[in-house]
Amino acid sequence: MLPTRPPRHLLVCERSHARHPRSRHATLVREHACGCRVSFLIPECGLLPEVLKGTIEDIGEYYLVRNLSIHELVAHEFIDAFVKEGKLILSVDKDTYEELGLQGRPSRYSGKKAMRYIITIDLTDASFHPESKKHTRVLWALKEKKPLKFDFLLAWYNTGAEGPTLMSYFSKNQIQALKPKITFSTLRDLQCPVLQSNELQGKAEESCSAEEHFEWLGAVLNQVSLDNKSSSFLSTYCCPEPNTVVEKAFLCTITGFIIPEKIIQLLEQLCCYFGDPKLAHWLTLTVHGFADSPVSWRENEHGFHKGGENLYNFVIFRNLDYWLQMAVGAHDDCPP
């Protein structure tokens, strides 16, 4: 019997400075559109500053719309009201693809015999205006030839311009406003890896690597014990060395549908946390994408059938150097 191999995974790490003019941090956050869980961990912190509390409270609502016909998302009333730039990306099985009759491509991960297809519709393309043949065909396919209805989570970044809200626009549908779930906790006597911002690969007996820290953070966020007790049947994992024990660490987790602009605002406030002297040498911000999202970064196809991982993590240091760690699972392109 051949040994089974674990599913492939990818972890990409890079280093920069939050105030460097060529830093990619905001761009990479915007290119990962579908965040479902955001967590930040601050060592040596027992009480959250008021400005950070305010940023968390301002994360904003998102909406659940039940039995929404997909053709409503290609209507120009919807596009004009809510879409400045964007694409509708559908991941459908072979039968649905053939019934729709729209142009697409085989999934990169469906093997020699394609059983899944990706359809991409550029909603703001100049050739997709209301009177165009392209728009007429897409609308007919989604409305009459193969009507599709699903429950959708919707979120929108309102820049303050006048116009309808999602709640008013979909008032005739079954729409419900939802607030993200926010949890706070204080971790006591937490073992933390020693890190040096200029040593992404770590340094023997002096600091841990970005990969070691990423694994440690996963254990902390999933409440895995770091004791490495031989009596434990769940885990014998222990904190990488060198490490230090902090008396307390503040952990906040936000669960819902969190849009990139709100994550960027939170990231900026976490950078400002080091504006005053702090005991912490670094803090982290972790963002998980939806496991069943059709894309991960940009328009990169996301295959969720073998895990669904797509996440990124910032390690922000006192001097505002940062490490960015981006991870995906088996059926994904390399993060940008």
N, C-alpha and C positions, 0 to 999 in steps of 0.2 A: 504494500500500500504506500503510495507516494505521500509525503508530508504536505499538508495544506499550507499555502502561502498566505500571509495576511494581505488584505486589500492595500493597494498602493496609496500613499498619501504624499502630499507636497507641502513643504514649509519653506517660504522665501523670507529672508531677513535682510533688512537694510538699515543704514544708520545715517542720520542727518541732524540738522538743528532747526528747531521750530521757527526761528526768526531768519533763517537763511532765505534769500530771495528765490532760490531755485528748489526750495523744499517742496516735496510732492504730497505732503500729508493731507491737505484739504482736497486736492484733486482725487487722490485715491479713496478718500471717504465718499466723495460725491459719486464715484464710479461704482461703488458697492451700494446699490439702491435699496436693498430689501433687508433692513435690520429688524430682528425680532427680539433680541435681548442685548442689553448694554450693561456692563458691570465695570465699576472702578474700585480699585483697592489702594488705600493710602496707609502705609506703615507709619507707626508712631503718631497716629491720629485717633483721638477719642471723641472729638466733637467737630462736626462739619461746619465750616464757615458759612455765614448767612448768604453770601453771594452764590455759593455753590448750591445751597438749598433752593434759592430762587430760580437758578437755571434748571434744576430738576423739576421743580413745580411748573415750569414753563415748557416742558416737553410737548404738551398739547395733546388734543384728542385725535383719535382715528375712528374710522367708521366701518361697520359691517353692513353690507348691502346683500340681502338674500335674493336668490333667483333673478339675478341681473342678466339680461340678454347681452351677449357680447357686442351685438351690433350697435348698442347704445354708446359704446366706447369709441366707435368710429364716426359717430354723428358729428357734424361740424359745429353744432351748438355746444357739444361737450368739449371739443378740441379748442374752439375759440375761447371758452370760459376758463379752461384749466390746463391746457397743454401749450407751453411755449416751445418746447422741443422734446420730442420723445417718440418712441416706437412701441407698437403693440406686438409682443412676441408670444406666439402660441406653440406649445409642445403637444402634439396630438398623435394618436395612434394611426396606423396605416389606413384603416377603414374610414376614419373621420377625415383624414387628409384627402382621400380619393373622392369622398362625397362632397367636400367643400370645393374642390377644383381650383384652389388658389395656389399660386406659385410658392414653392418652398424648397427645402433641401433635406436629405436624409440626416437623421441624428448621427453625430460622430461616433456614438457609442452603441449603435444598434446592430453591429456586426455586418457580415457579408449580405445578409438578407434584411433589408431595412424594414423594421416594424414600427418605427417612430420617426416623425418628421417635424421640422422646425419651420414655422411660417413667421416672417417678419414683415410688418407693415409700418412704414415710416409715416406717421400721422401728420407731420408738418412739411412733408416734401411738396415742392411746388406743383408736381404733377398729380397731387392728391386733393385738388380743389373740388368743391361740391358738384360741379357740372362735368367733371372728367370721367372718361370711360373707366379708369382705374378705380375711382371711388365708387362709381355705380356698380361695378362688378363685385367689389369687396362687400358692399352693403347688401347686395342681392344674395351673395353666398352665405353671409352670416345671419341674414334675416329670413330668407325664404328657402334657399336650397338645403341648408343644414343649420337650423336654429340651435344655438348653444346657450344654455343658461347655467350659471354657477353662482355660488356665494363668493363675494369679493371682500377683501379688506382694502380700504382706500385711505390714503393720507395725502395731504396737500399742504404745501408751504405757501401761506398767504403773505404776499409782500406788502399788503395794505391797499392794493388797488381796488377800486369799486367793482362790484359784480356779484354774481351768485356765490353762495357757499355750497359745499357738497351736500349739506343737509337740506338746503332749499332746492337744489337742482334735482335731487333724487327723492323729493318729498312724496311722490306718487309710488315709490318703491318701498319695500320693507327695509328701512334704514335705521340703524341704531348707533348712537355715539358711544364710544368706549374710551375709558381712561387707562393709560398704562398702569400696570401693577408695580408699585415701588416698595422695595424692602431694604431695610437698614440692619446691619448687624456689626457687632464689635468682636473681633477675634482676639483672644487672649493668648499671650506667650507663644506667638507664632514664629516658627523657624523661617527665616528669609534668606535666600541666596545673597552672597556678596557680589555686587556687580560693579564694573567700571565702564563708563560710557564709551571709552575709546577701545574697548576690548570685546568686540562682537563675538569672537571665537573663545573668549575666556583666556585665562592665564593660569598655568599650574600653580596651585597653592595660594593664589592671590584673588582670583575672581572666577565666577561661573560664566558659561557661554549663554548666548541667546536661546539656543535649543534646550539647554538644561532648564533655564528659567521658564520657558514656555511650557515644558512638561510639569514643572512644579506648580505653575499657576493653574493649570488644568486640574491638578489634584486639589488645590485650595478651593477653587470655585465649585468643585463637585463634592466638597466636604470629605475628602479622602484623608484618613489619618496619615500623619507623617512620622509615626513612631517606629515603624519597621519592627513590629513585635512578631516573634515567631509563632505566637498563638493566634494571630489574625488569619482568618480564612479568606478575607476580602482583599487585602493588600499588604505587601511587604515593602512598599515604596517608602523611601526616606528622602529628606531634603538634600539636594546636592551640596557638596563642600567646595570651598569654604562657605559657612553660613553664620548667621547671627540670630539671636532670639530677641524679638521686639515685644515689649510689654503689651501693646495693643495695636490693632490695625482696624481701620474702618472700611467696611465693604458695603457698597450700594449696588443693587441690581434692579434694572428697569426692564419690564417685559411687556411687549405689545407690538405695535408697528411704528418704528421710530425712523423718521426720515433723515437723510444725510445732513441737512442744514442744522437740525437740532443737535446732532452728534458733533458737528464742527463747533457749535457754540459751547457745548460741554467740554470739548477738548481744549478750547481756548481758556476757559475758566480754570481747568486743571493746570494749564501752563502758568496761569497767574497765581496759582496757589503758592508757588515758590517765590513770589514777589517779596514776601517777608521771610526772615530766617525760619527754617523748619528743621526738626530732627530727622525727618525722612530724607534719604538719599535719592529715592526714586518713587514713582507711583505708576499704576497701570490703568489702561482703559481698554476693555475687551468688547468687541461687537460680533455677535453671531448672526448670520443670515438664515433665512428660512430654509429648512432642509429640502423642501419641495419646490423652491423657486426655479423657474426655467433658466435663469442666468445667475452667475456669481458676480464677477466684475465686468463692467462694460456690457458687451453682448456675448460674452463667453458662455457657451452652453454649460449648464450645470446638471450633471447626472446624479440624481438622488437615490437611485435604486441600490447603491452599495454604500450607504452611510449618510450622504447628504451634507457632509461638513463643508462649510464655507465661512470663515471667520478671520478677523484680524485683531491684532493687539498692539497697542502703543506702550512702550516703557519710557516714561518721561523722567529725565534726570534733573537735578537741581539747577544745572547750568543751561537747561532747556535743550541739550542734546536729546535725541530720542532714538530708540530702536523701533522699527515697524516690522512686525511678524505677520505674514499672511499665509493662511493654510486652507487647503482644499482636500477633498477625498479622492476616491478612485476614478470617477468619470468626470474629470475637470481638466481644463487647460491650466497651464502654469499661470499664477497670478501675475498681474502686470508689473 
